[in-house]
């Protein structure tokens, strides 16, 4: 069982607002990831990090930004939310020291932009 | 690159029967394969994984089979229970990419 947390779980917000989705893990994992998922659909990688001060864009273009100042914390920010950002956002982490580098997921944040 | 596809978007089985969920991948260099279960309102939960040096791996009530010749992966769930109802995703990576590519998911429904 992985210890990875996301807040808020649900967020309804108006267009143009700035929002930050929080993700924290207590396992000391170096790698962390953000995925975007529409209901019942596949996960798309939007950001990842290999450690403190390391961030990379994923396969799916996203207007969001991330930061990695501490190992355990990987927040995602949208400067100006739009209805097209409505989706579920999933955070994951993995330990590259393990042979299989398995990713463990948080519960997700369901974002609705009106 | 890599693309991953599932054969069926939905699957219904009777409680107590065995379920088989299939997945196909495109990159013959892929060397790590993983199955996740996602229940409604939750994040994906790790079920079982397998590396390319194996063709079968068993867990509790689950078995993953890997056929590298045809680039096919399957998840078998024995004696399905109502709690097995969820969307199942396969994910694939290859050494050097250090990223997982996910398939579209199969929704498994268990009929009483």
gemmi code that builds the backbone of each chain (N, CA, C; Angstrom):
import gemmi

chains = {
    "A": [
        ("UNK", (0.852, -1.192, 0.000), (0.000, 0.000, 0.000), (0.890, 1.246, 0.000)),
        ("UNK", (0.603, 2.164, -0.902), (1.425, 3.353, -1.035), (0.839, 4.486, -0.220)),
        ("UNK", (1.709, 5.356, 0.289), (1.277, 6.510, 1.062), (1.453, 7.750, 0.202)),
        ("UNK", (0.477, 8.025, -0.606), (0.513, 9.189, -1.464), (-0.834, 9.881, -1.396)),
        ("UNK", (-0.795, 11.195, -1.189), (-1.997, 11.940, -0.851), (-2.199, 13.071, -1.834)),
        ("UNK", (-3.466, 13.329, -2.141), (-3.815, 14.438, -3.016), (-4.937, 15.253, -2.384)),
        ("UNK", (-4.787, 16.567, -2.470), (-5.849, 17.464, -2.023), (-5.966, 18.621, -3.005)),
        ("UNK", (-7.186, 19.146, -3.194), (-8.434, 18.582, -2.692), (-8.846, 17.355, -3.503)),
        ("UNK", (-9.795, 16.596, -3.035), (-10.313, 15.461, -3.802), (-11.249, 15.929, -4.903)),
        ("UNK", (-12.005, 16.964, -4.623), (-12.930, 17.539, -5.598), (-12.792, 19.055, -5.545)),
        ("UNK", (-12.857, 19.675, -6.732), (-12.739, 21.129, -6.812), (-13.606, 21.627, -7.955)),
        ("UNK", (-14.513, 22.550, -7.637), (-15.326, 23.227, -8.652), (-14.954, 24.693, -8.590)),
        ("UNK", (-14.563, 25.234, -9.722), (-14.022, 26.581, -9.721), (-14.424, 27.301, -10.999)),
        ("UNK", (-14.443, 28.633, -10.949), (-14.824, 29.425, -12.102), (-13.668, 29.679, -13.048)),
        ("UNK", (-14.009, 29.989, -14.290), (-12.994, 30.271, -15.305), (-12.113, 31.449, -14.885)),
        ("UNK", (-10.824, 31.317, -15.153), (-9.877, 32.398, -14.883), (-9.201, 32.316, -13.525)),
        ("UNK", (-9.681, 31.440, -12.664), (-9.066, 31.331, -11.334), (-7.741, 30.584, -11.402)),
        ("UNK", (-6.870, 30.922, -10.477), (-5.614, 30.185, -10.323), (-5.819, 29.089, -9.279)),
        ("UNK", (-5.359, 27.895, -9.612), (-5.528, 26.793, -8.669), (-4.234, 26.000, -8.533)),
        ("UNK", (-4.048, 25.404, -7.384), (-2.921, 24.501, -7.142), (-3.450, 23.193, -6.584)),
        ("UNK", (-3.090, 22.119, -7.248), (-3.437, 20.776, -6.784), (-2.226, 20.222, -6.036)),
        ("UNK", (-2.487, 19.736, -4.828), (-1.398, 19.271, -3.977), (-1.202, 17.767, -4.095)),
        ("UNK", (0.060, 17.337, -4.038), (0.401, 15.922, -4.015), (1.585, 15.735, -3.079)),
        ("UNK", (1.446, 14.809, -2.150), (2.525, 14.514, -1.213), (2.666, 13.007, -1.041)),
        ("UNK", (3.900, 12.574, -0.858), (4.154, 11.162, -0.579), (5.167, 11.054, 0.550)),
        ("UNK", (4.985, 10.036, 1.354), (5.811, 9.869, 2.552), (6.779, 8.707, 2.421)),
        ("UNK", (6.994, 8.239, 1.207), (7.829, 7.059, 0.990), (9.262, 7.414, 0.605)),
        ("UNK", (9.542, 8.712, 0.442), (10.882, 9.110, 0.044), (11.206, 8.788, -1.406)),
        ("UNK", (10.162, 8.602, -2.230), (10.397, 8.292, -3.638), (10.978, 9.486, -4.371)),
        ("UNK", (11.956, 9.217, -5.236), (12.549, 10.305, -6.018), (11.666, 10.714, -7.197)),
        ("UNK", (11.034, 9.728, -7.824), (10.258, 10.027, -9.023), (8.806, 10.328, -8.675)),
        ("UNK", (8.271, 11.389, -9.288), (6.847, 11.692, -9.131), (6.279, 12.099, -10.481)),
        ("UNK", (4.957, 11.899, -10.622), (4.309, 12.063, -11.912), (2.937, 12.715, -11.724)),
        ("UNK", (2.510, 13.438, -12.755), (1.124, 13.902, -12.845), (0.518, 13.368, -14.142)),
        ("UNK", (-0.686, 12.787, -14.003), (-1.432, 12.301, -15.138), (-2.776, 13.014, -15.198)),
        ("UNK", (-3.299, 13.134, -16.424), (-4.647, 13.635, -16.629), (-5.485, 12.482, -17.179)),
        ("UNK", (-6.694, 12.323, -16.638), (-7.542, 11.223, -17.053), (-8.979, 11.684, -17.174)),
        ("UNK", (-9.558, 11.535, -18.361), (-10.984, 11.744, -18.523), (-11.703, 10.472, -18.076)),
        ("UNK", (-12.967, 10.582, -17.640), (-13.667, 9.430, -17.045), (-13.606, 8.170, -17.896)),
        ("UNK", (-13.108, 7.096, -17.318), (-13.055, 5.800, -17.984), (-12.021, 5.677, -19.071)),
        ("UNK", (-11.235, 6.726, -19.273), (-10.262, 6.720, -20.368), (-8.849, 6.471, -19.846)),
        ("UNK", (-7.896, 6.361, -20.795), (-6.524, 6.093, -20.385), (-5.891, 7.288, -19.697)),
        ("UNK", (-4.801, 7.041, -19.026), (-4.066, 8.087, -18.329), (-3.044, 8.707, -19.291)),
        ("UNK", (-2.930, 10.018, -19.244), (-1.954, 10.724, -20.073), (-0.974, 11.457, -19.166)),
        ("UNK", (0.303, 11.226, -19.361), (1.339, 11.858, -18.553), (1.491, 13.318, -18.952)),
        ("UNK", (1.361, 14.226, -17.978), (1.507, 15.648, -18.280), (2.779, 16.255, -17.674)),
        ("UNK", (3.248, 15.726, -16.563), (4.500, 16.211, -15.951), (5.152, 15.068, -15.171)),
        ("UNK", (6.485, 15.139, -15.044), (7.160, 14.213, -14.159), (8.429, 14.849, -13.606)),
        ("UNK", (8.926, 14.216, -12.561), (10.108, 14.743, -11.879), (10.950, 13.574, -11.404)),
        ("UNK", (12.274, 13.702, -11.581), (13.176, 12.648, -11.130), (13.792, 12.959, -9.770)),
        ("UNK", (13.479, 14.145, -9.237), (14.000, 14.502, -7.931), (13.867, 15.996, -7.713)),
        ("UNK", (14.387, 16.456, -6.595), (14.300, 17.881, -6.253), (14.908, 18.724, -7.371)),
        ("UNK", (14.199, 19.789, -7.714), (14.595, 20.753, -8.749), (14.627, 20.173, -10.162)),
        ("UNK", (14.036, 19.012, -10.329), (13.920, 18.385, -11.651), (12.460, 18.304, -12.044)),
        ("UNK", (12.083, 18.905, -13.178), (10.725, 18.754, -13.703), (10.803, 18.651, -15.220)),
        ("UNK", (9.914, 17.829, -15.772), (9.875, 17.613, -17.211), (8.434, 17.584, -17.678)),
        ("UNK", (8.202, 18.004, -18.917), (6.866, 17.893, -19.497), (6.650, 16.469, -19.996)),
        ("UNK", (5.400, 16.025, -19.885), (5.065, 14.682, -20.300), (4.653, 14.617, -21.760)),
        ("UNK", (3.932, 13.552, -22.074), (3.560, 13.291, -23.463), (2.381, 14.141, -23.918)),
        ("UNK", (1.520, 14.523, -22.987), (0.342, 15.317, -23.328), (0.615, 16.771, -22.978)),
        ("UNK", (0.433, 17.639, -23.966), (0.655, 19.056, -23.722), (-0.326, 19.576, -22.687)),
        ("UNK", (0.176, 20.352, -21.756), (-0.671, 20.867, -20.692), (-0.286, 22.296, -20.388)),
        ("UNK", (-1.265, 23.112, -20.043), (-1.004, 24.494, -19.670), (-0.642, 24.623, -18.192)),
        ("UNK", (-0.584, 23.523, -17.497), (-0.232, 23.549, -16.085), (1.287, 23.590, -15.911)),
        ("UNK", (1.704, 23.961, -14.709), (3.124, 23.935, -14.352), (3.279, 23.178, -13.042)),
        ("UNK", (4.493, 22.685, -12.793), (4.783, 21.950, -11.562), (6.072, 22.480, -10.952)),
        ("UNK", (6.269, 22.131, -9.695), (7.520, 22.450, -9.013), (7.888, 21.288, -8.111)),
        ("UNK", (9.180, 21.163, -7.818), (9.655, 20.080, -6.926), (10.767, 20.667, -6.058)),
        ("UNK", (10.333, 21.306, -4.994), (11.273, 21.930, -4.063), (11.662, 20.958, -2.960)),
        ("UNK", (10.731, 20.057, -2.634), (11.003, 19.032, -1.615), (10.702, 17.670, -2.214)),
        ("UNK", (11.396, 16.668, -1.767), (11.215, 15.317, -2.290), (9.777, 14.849, -2.172)),
        ("UNK", (9.139, 15.167, -1.055), (7.828, 14.599, -0.775), (6.676, 15.375, -1.400)),
        ("UNK", (6.941, 16.507, -2.043), (5.865, 17.407, -2.444), (5.991, 17.761, -3.926)),
        ("UNK", (4.885, 17.630, -4.700), (4.928, 17.866, -6.143), (3.621, 18.538, -6.568)),
        ("UNK", (3.467, 19.837, -6.286), (2.217, 20.511, -6.605), (2.095, 20.866, -8.083)),
        ("UNK", (0.865, 20.890, -8.559), (0.547, 21.262, -9.943), (-0.300, 22.523, -9.917)),
        ("UNK", (0.056, 23.504, -10.752), (-0.627, 24.798, -10.751), (-1.190, 25.126, -12.128)),
        ("UNK", (-2.415, 25.630, -12.116), (-3.025, 26.200, -13.317), (-3.199, 27.682, -13.059)),
        ("UNK", (-2.548, 28.510, -13.855), (-2.578, 29.965, -13.617), (-3.960, 30.550, -13.893)),
        ("UNK", (-4.640, 30.011, -14.910), (-5.950, 30.541, -15.292), (-6.807, 29.377, -15.789)),
        ("UNK", (-7.652, 28.889, -14.916), (-8.430, 27.693, -15.248), (-9.460, 27.976, -16.333)),
        ("UNK", (-9.646, 26.977, -17.205), (-10.653, 27.060, -18.272), (-11.482, 25.794, -18.268)),
        ("UNK", (-12.685, 25.822, -18.852), (-13.517, 24.604, -18.893), (-12.809, 23.408, -19.520)),
        ("UNK", (-11.889, 23.643, -20.463), (-11.162, 22.532, -21.095), (-10.230, 21.822, -20.124)),
        ("UNK", (-9.987, 22.436, -18.959), (-9.148, 21.798, -17.942), (-9.932, 20.835, -17.060)),
        ("UNK", (-11.236, 20.780, -17.249), (-12.063, 19.866, -16.473), (-11.636, 18.428, -16.735)),
        ("UNK", (-11.236, 17.729, -15.674), (-10.713, 16.378, -15.818), (-10.372, 15.845, -14.427)),
        ("UNK", (-9.881, 14.608, -14.402), (-9.322, 14.075, -13.166), (-7.803, 14.134, -13.278)),
        ("UNK", (-7.152, 14.556, -12.195), (-5.703, 14.672, -12.161), (-5.168, 13.695, -11.118)),
        ("UNK", (-4.279, 12.815, -11.580), (-3.735, 11.761, -10.731), (-2.243, 11.968, -10.532)),
        ("UNK", (-1.819, 11.858, -9.309), (-0.407, 11.963, -8.957), (0.117, 10.569, -8.627)),
        ("UNK", (1.356, 10.300, -8.989), (1.960, 9.007, -8.700), (3.420, 9.202, -8.305)),
        ("UNK", (3.976, 8.197, -7.662), (5.397, 8.230, -7.340), (5.986, 6.842, -7.500)),
        ("UNK", (7.290, 6.775, -7.674), (7.953, 5.486, -7.784), (9.363, 5.589, -7.219)),
        ("UNK", (9.887, 4.445, -6.877), (11.220, 4.363, -6.302), (12.153, 3.770, -7.345)),
        ("UNK", (13.029, 4.573, -7.948), (13.899, 4.049, -9.009), (14.926, 3.046, -8.511)),
        ("UNK", (15.058, 2.936, -7.178), (16.004, 1.963, -6.640), (15.446, 0.548, -6.700)),
        ("UNK", (14.119, 0.442, -6.843), (13.513, -0.878, -6.945), (13.695, -1.415, -8.357)),
        ("UNK", (13.792, -2.713, -8.513), (14.013, -3.284, -9.856), (12.922, -2.951, -10.849)),
        ("UNK", (11.678, -2.828, -10.377), (10.588, -2.660, -11.324), (10.067, -1.230, -11.414)),
        ("UNK", (10.513, -0.339, -10.514), (10.109, 1.066, -10.639), (8.590, 1.220, -10.746)),
        ("UNK", (7.871, 0.460, -9.962), (6.410, 0.489, -9.998), (5.890, 1.838, -9.542)),
        ("UNK", (4.916, 2.372, -10.257), (4.297, 3.643, -9.884), (3.090, 3.385, -8.990)),
        ("UNK", (2.997, 4.164, -7.917), (1.875, 4.092, -6.994), (1.108, 5.401, -7.061)),
        ("UNK", (-0.211, 5.290, -7.104), (-1.063, 6.435, -7.365), (-1.772, 6.950, -6.117)),
        ("UNK", (-2.014, 8.268, -6.120), (-2.894, 8.864, -5.141), (-4.344, 8.705, -5.570)),
        ("UNK", (-5.290, 9.215, -4.766), (-6.711, 9.031, -5.049), (-7.234, 9.930, -6.155)),
        ("UNK", (-6.475, 10.963, -6.539), (-6.905, 11.837, -7.616), (-7.637, 13.085, -7.133)),
        ("UNK", (-7.603, 14.105, -7.977), (-8.405, 15.319, -7.778), (-9.308, 15.468, -8.991)),
        ("UNK", (-10.599, 15.523, -8.723), (-11.546, 15.734, -9.831), (-11.825, 17.220, -9.925)),
        ("UNK", (-11.395, 17.826, -11.018), (-11.500, 19.278, -11.224), (-12.604, 19.581, -12.222)),
        ("UNK", (-13.481, 20.508, -11.834), (-14.526, 21.009, -12.736), (-14.375, 22.516, -12.834)),
        ("UNK", (-14.215, 23.003, -14.047), (-14.096, 24.443, -14.276), (-15.352, 24.919, -15.000)),
        ("UNK", (-16.038, 25.836, -14.369), (-17.323, 26.297, -14.923), (-17.131, 27.482, -15.869)),
    ],
    "B": [
        ("UNK", (8.329, 4.945, -30.342), (7.377, 5.126, -29.280), (6.627, 3.855, -28.995)),
        ("UNK", (5.592, 4.002, -28.202), (4.814, 2.845, -27.776), (3.354, 3.193, -27.831)),
        ("UNK", (2.549, 2.258, -28.257), (1.106, 2.400, -28.142), (0.576, 1.124, -27.516)),
        ("UNK", (-0.468, 1.278, -26.741), (-1.033, 0.158, -26.006), (-2.531, 0.143, -26.245)),
        ("UNK", (-3.079, -1.012, -26.567), (-4.504, -1.123, -26.816), (-5.119, -2.297, -26.097)),
        ("UNK", (-6.339, -2.138, -25.686), (-7.087, -3.221, -25.045), (-8.088, -3.779, -26.039)),
        ("UNK", (-8.322, -5.067, -25.980), (-9.178, -5.698, -26.963), (-10.653, -5.380, -26.760)),
        ("UNK", (-11.084, -5.240, -25.526), (-12.488, -4.997, -25.243), (-12.630, -3.851, -24.256)),
        ("UNK", (-13.486, -2.870, -24.556), (-13.680, -1.799, -23.569), (-14.513, -2.244, -22.372)),
        ("UNK", (-15.367, -3.258, -22.555), (-16.196, -3.741, -21.445), (-16.195, -5.264, -21.449)),
        ("UNK", (-16.360, -5.822, -20.262), (-16.429, -7.268, -20.102), (-17.364, -7.573, -18.942)),
        ("UNK", (-18.349, -8.445, -19.182), (-19.262, -8.868, -18.118), (-19.094, -10.357, -17.873)),
        ("UNK", (-18.973, -10.744, -16.620), (-18.827, -12.155, -16.274), (-19.713, -12.460, -15.074)),
        ("UNK", (-20.041, -13.728, -14.932), (-20.828, -14.169, -13.783), (-19.908, -14.305, -12.569)),
        ("UNK", (-20.454, -13.964, -11.434), (-19.710, -14.132, -10.184), (-19.265, -15.584, -10.055)),
        ("UNK", (-17.993, -15.758, -9.734), (-17.434, -17.096, -9.598), (-16.727, -17.605, -10.836)),
        ("UNK", (-17.031, -17.004, -11.993), (-16.335, -17.394, -13.222), (-14.953, -16.753, -13.264)),
        ("UNK", (-14.130, -17.221, -14.202), (-12.821, -16.613, -14.431), (-12.943, -15.511, -15.476)),
        ("UNK", (-12.138, -14.458, -15.312), (-12.126, -13.345, -16.260), (-10.763, -13.273, -16.930)),
        ("UNK", (-10.787, -12.899, -18.204), (-9.533, -12.682, -18.926), (-9.616, -11.340, -19.623)),
        ("UNK", (-8.670, -10.471, -19.315), (-8.595, -9.149, -19.938), (-7.313, -9.106, -20.751)),
        ("UNK", (-7.426, -8.685, -22.002), (-6.294, -8.732, -22.925), (-5.792, -7.341, -23.283)),
        ("UNK", (-4.523, -7.293, -23.634), (-3.866, -6.031, -23.951), (-2.805, -6.302, -25.018)),
        ("UNK", (-2.668, -5.378, -25.964), (-1.651, -5.512, -26.994), (-0.753, -4.288, -26.956)),
        ("UNK", (0.517, -4.501, -27.230), (1.455, -3.376, -27.262), (2.220, -3.413, -28.583)),
        ("UNK", (2.871, -2.297, -28.901), (3.455, -2.188, -30.241), (4.971, -2.283, -30.268)),
        ("UNK", (5.631, -1.907, -29.164), (7.088, -1.802, -29.187), (7.738, -3.093, -28.693)),
        ("UNK", (8.453, -3.769, -29.574), (9.071, -5.037, -29.204), (10.186, -4.850, -28.174)),
        ("UNK", (10.641, -3.604, -27.976), (11.665, -3.344, -26.967), (11.074, -3.154, -25.565)),
        ("UNK", (9.763, -3.170, -25.454), (9.130, -3.022, -24.138), (9.560, -4.147, -23.223)),
        ("UNK", (9.892, -3.810, -21.977), (10.420, -4.842, -21.096), (9.763, -4.876, -19.722)),
        ("UNK", (8.796, -4.015, -19.487), (8.120, -4.024, -18.189), (6.643, -3.787, -18.418)),
        ("UNK", (5.815, -4.621, -17.775), (4.382, -4.612, -18.015), (3.673, -4.678, -16.675)),
        ("UNK", (2.603, -3.889, -16.563), (1.944, -3.793, -15.257), (0.443, -3.669, -15.452)),
        ("UNK", (-0.301, -4.253, -14.551), (-1.763, -4.136, -14.544), (-2.198, -3.339, -13.325)),
        ("UNK", (-3.135, -2.418, -13.593), (-3.728, -1.620, -12.517), (-5.229, -1.834, -12.499)),
        ("UNK", (-5.808, -1.698, -11.321), (-7.258, -1.748, -11.124), (-7.700, -0.387, -10.616)),
        ("UNK", (-8.725, 0.175, -11.258), (-9.209, 1.478, -10.809), (-10.698, 1.396, -10.499)),
        ("UNK", (-11.027, 1.547, -9.242), (-12.419, 1.593, -8.817), (-12.940, 3.023, -8.938)),
        ("UNK", (-14.239, 3.141, -9.008), (-14.868, 4.433, -9.217), (-14.449, 5.429, -8.139)),
        ("UNK", (-13.975, 6.593, -8.564), (-13.612, 7.640, -7.624), (-12.264, 7.467, -6.953)),
        ("UNK", (-11.490, 6.472, -7.410), (-10.191, 6.224, -6.787), (-9.077, 6.257, -7.822)),
        ("UNK", (-7.851, 6.317, -7.336), (-6.706, 6.221, -8.223), (-6.411, 4.781, -8.578)),
        ("UNK", (-5.651, 4.548, -9.646), (-5.281, 3.178, -10.022), (-4.511, 2.485, -8.908)),
        ("UNK", (-4.806, 1.221, -8.731), (-4.169, 0.418, -7.694), (-3.374, -0.695, -8.360)),
        ("UNK", (-2.110, -0.842, -7.972), (-1.245, -1.878, -8.528), (-1.821, -3.264, -8.258)),
        ("UNK", (-1.856, -4.117, -9.311), (-2.303, -5.498, -9.143), (-1.123, -6.437, -9.244)),
        ("UNK", (-0.449, -6.410, -10.398), (0.624, -7.353, -10.656), (1.466, -6.824, -11.804)),
        ("UNK", (2.728, -7.198, -11.826), (3.587, -6.789, -12.926), (4.426, -7.971, -13.399)),
        ("UNK", (5.090, -7.773, -14.540), (5.929, -8.819, -15.097), (7.001, -8.178, -15.963)),
        ("UNK", (8.176, -8.750, -15.925), (9.257, -8.269, -16.788), (9.355, -9.170, -18.013)),
        ("UNK", (10.054, -8.701, -19.028), (10.084, -9.416, -20.306), (10.868, -10.718, -20.259)),
        ("UNK", (11.605, -10.945, -19.179), (12.336, -12.213, -19.073), (11.465, -13.335, -18.511)),
        ("UNK", (10.182, -13.026, -18.311), (9.236, -14.030, -17.826), (8.048, -14.079, -18.784)),
        ("UNK", (7.316, -15.201, -18.795), (6.098, -15.250, -19.599), (4.849, -15.492, -18.760)),
        ("UNK", (5.038, -15.703, -17.464), (3.895, -15.919, -16.588), (4.278, -15.525, -15.175)),
        ("UNK", (3.314, -14.909, -14.486), (3.532, -14.588, -13.077), (2.189, -14.665, -12.371)),
        ("UNK", (2.205, -15.251, -11.189), (0.946, -15.439, -10.461), (0.942, -14.659, -9.167)),
        ("UNK", (-0.246, -14.137, -8.837), (-0.452, -13.502, -7.551), (-1.646, -14.161, -6.885)),
        ("UNK", (-2.247, -13.445, -5.972), (-3.429, -13.988, -5.319), (-4.631, -13.837, -6.239)),
        ("UNK", (-5.133, -14.918, -6.763), (-6.264, -14.994, -7.703), (-6.003, -14.330, -9.046)),
        ("UNK", (-4.844, -13.789, -9.270), (-4.534, -13.166, -10.551), (-3.294, -13.797, -11.166)),
        ("UNK", (-3.318, -13.852, -12.504), (-2.179, -14.358, -13.272), (-1.971, -13.429, -14.447)),
        ("UNK", (-0.735, -13.056, -14.707), (-0.424, -12.268, -15.887), (0.369, -13.152, -16.839)),
        ("UNK", (-0.030, -13.139, -18.102), (0.653, -13.902, -19.141), (1.211, -12.932, -20.167)),
        ("UNK", (2.441, -13.170, -20.586), (3.101, -12.305, -21.551), (3.530, -13.138, -22.751)),
        ("UNK", (3.088, -12.735, -23.935), (3.510, -13.393, -25.174), (4.263, -12.361, -26.000)),
        ("UNK", (5.569, -12.417, -25.917), (6.386, -11.394, -26.599), (6.376, -11.584, -28.109)),
        ("UNK", (6.115, -12.780, -28.565), (6.116, -13.035, -30.009), (5.036, -12.227, -30.702)),
        ("UNK", (3.848, -12.194, -30.100), (2.738, -11.447, -30.700), (2.467, -10.146, -29.951)),
        ("UNK", (3.327, -9.807, -29.005), (3.205, -8.563, -28.238), (1.822, -8.470, -27.603)),
        ("UNK", (1.544, -9.460, -26.778), (0.231, -9.569, -26.154), (0.387, -9.866, -24.670)),
        ("UNK", (-0.473, -9.236, -23.898), (-0.439, -9.349, -22.440), (-1.854, -9.639, -21.967)),
        ("UNK", (-2.000, -10.514, -20.999), (-3.339, -10.760, -20.481), (-3.332, -10.837, -18.954)),
        ("UNK", (-4.479, -10.500, -18.395), (-4.695, -10.600, -16.952), (-5.833, -11.574, -16.718)),
        ("UNK", (-5.570, -12.602, -15.960), (-6.592, -13.573, -15.626), (-6.956, -13.425, -14.155)),
        ("UNK", (-8.251, -13.315, -13.893), (-8.741, -13.229, -12.526), (-9.570, -14.474, -12.260)),
        ("UNK", (-9.187, -15.234, -11.269), (-9.887, -16.474, -10.951), (-11.043, -16.216, -9.993)),
        ("UNK", (-12.157, -16.931, -10.221), (-13.305, -16.892, -9.307), (-13.686, -15.459, -8.964)),
        ("UNK", (-14.100, -14.722, -9.972), (-14.351, -13.293, -9.792), (-15.411, -13.044, -8.712)),
        ("UNK", (-15.192, -11.948, -8.003), (-16.052, -11.547, -6.906), (-16.610, -10.152, -7.197)),
        ("UNK", (-17.688, -9.758, -6.542), (-18.235, -8.413, -6.780), (-17.199, -7.302, -6.604)),
        ("UNK", (-16.271, -7.493, -5.700), (-15.233, -6.487, -5.466), (-14.238, -6.351, -6.597)),
        ("UNK", (-14.304, -7.257, -7.562), (-13.415, -7.164, -8.730), (-13.955, -6.197, -9.771)),
        ("UNK", (-15.180, -5.733, -9.609), (-15.759, -4.776, -10.550), (-14.946, -3.488, -10.529)),
        ("UNK", (-14.422, -3.111, -11.689), (-13.546, -1.942, -11.785), (-13.134, -1.780, -13.243)),
        ("UNK", (-12.350, -0.753, -13.498), (-11.703, -0.603, -14.800), (-10.262, -1.077, -14.653)),
        ("UNK", (-9.828, -1.930, -15.569), (-8.490, -2.495, -15.525), (-7.647, -1.901, -16.659)),
        ("UNK", (-6.467, -1.410, -16.285), (-5.546, -0.828, -17.250), (-4.272, -1.658, -17.318)),
        ("UNK", (-3.774, -1.869, -18.540), (-2.412, -2.359, -18.667), (-1.521, -1.152, -18.979)),
        ("UNK", (-0.276, -1.235, -18.569), (0.696, -0.181, -18.834), (2.026, -0.839, -19.185)),
        ("UNK", (2.758, -0.174, -20.059), (3.966, -0.758, -20.633), (5.076, 0.284, -20.616)),
        ("UNK", (6.305, -0.180, -20.376), (7.436, 0.724, -20.529), (8.618, -0.054, -21.088)),
        ("UNK", (9.609, 0.674, -21.573), (10.832, 0.034, -22.012), (12.017, 0.791, -21.435)),
        ("UNK", (13.078, 0.061, -21.202), (14.244, 0.628, -20.539), (14.750, 1.827, -21.322)),
        ("UNK", (15.005, 2.904, -20.602), (15.434, 4.133, -21.247), (14.311, 5.146, -21.325)),
        ("UNK", (13.075, 4.692, -21.527), (11.956, 5.622, -21.571), (11.585, 6.100, -20.174)),
        ("UNK", (11.681, 5.191, -19.208), (11.382, 5.496, -17.809), (9.997, 6.101, -17.638)),
        ("UNK", (9.102, 5.813, -18.550), (7.735, 6.261, -18.439), (6.813, 5.115, -18.792)),
        ("UNK", (5.631, 5.128, -18.178), (4.620, 4.127, -18.499), (3.671, 4.664, -19.570)),
        ("UNK", (3.294, 3.803, -20.516), (2.251, 4.134, -21.483), (1.042, 3.269, -21.151)),
        ("UNK", (-0.092, 3.907, -20.957), (-1.294, 3.204, -20.514), (-2.212, 2.873, -21.682)),
        ("UNK", (-2.885, 1.741, -21.580), (-3.956, 1.403, -22.491), (-5.243, 2.095, -22.067)),
        ("UNK", (-6.310, 1.844, -22.810), (-7.551, 2.574, -22.604), (-8.401, 2.037, -21.461)),
        ("UNK", (-8.185, 0.864, -21.019), (-8.949, 0.339, -19.898), (-10.107, -0.547, -20.327)),
        ("UNK", (-10.330, -1.603, -19.580), (-11.489, -2.488, -19.747), (-12.320, -2.429, -18.484)),
        ("UNK", (-13.610, -2.125, -18.650), (-14.509, -2.091, -17.488), (-15.053, -3.495, -17.262)),
        ("UNK", (-14.712, -4.057, -16.128), (-15.174, -5.399, -15.766), (-16.393, -5.287, -14.857)),
        ("UNK", (-17.483, -5.936, -15.280), (-18.717, -5.955, -14.495), (-18.993, -7.382, -14.060)),
        ("UNK", (-19.277, -7.572, -12.796), (-19.555, -8.900, -12.259), (-21.057, -9.028, -12.042)),
        ("UNK", (-21.654, -9.987, -12.707), (-23.094, -10.241, -12.575), (-23.348, -11.262, -11.467)),
        ("UNK", (-24.345, -11.001, -10.601), (-24.612, -11.922, -9.484), (-25.217, -13.240, -9.954)),
    ],
}
model = gemmi.Model(1)
for chain_id, residues in chains.items():
    chain = gemmi.Chain(chain_id)
    for i, (resn, *xyz) in enumerate(residues, 1):
        res = gemmi.Residue()
        res.name, res.seqid = resn, gemmi.SeqId(i, " ")
        for name, pos in zip(("N", "CA", "C"), xyz):
            atom = gemmi.Atom()
            atom.name, atom.element = name, gemmi.Element(name[0])
            atom.pos, atom.b_iso = gemmi.Position(*pos), 0.0
            res.add_atom(atom)
        chain.add_residue(res)
    model.add_chain(chain)
structure = gemmi.Structure()
structure.add_model(model)
structure.setup_entities()
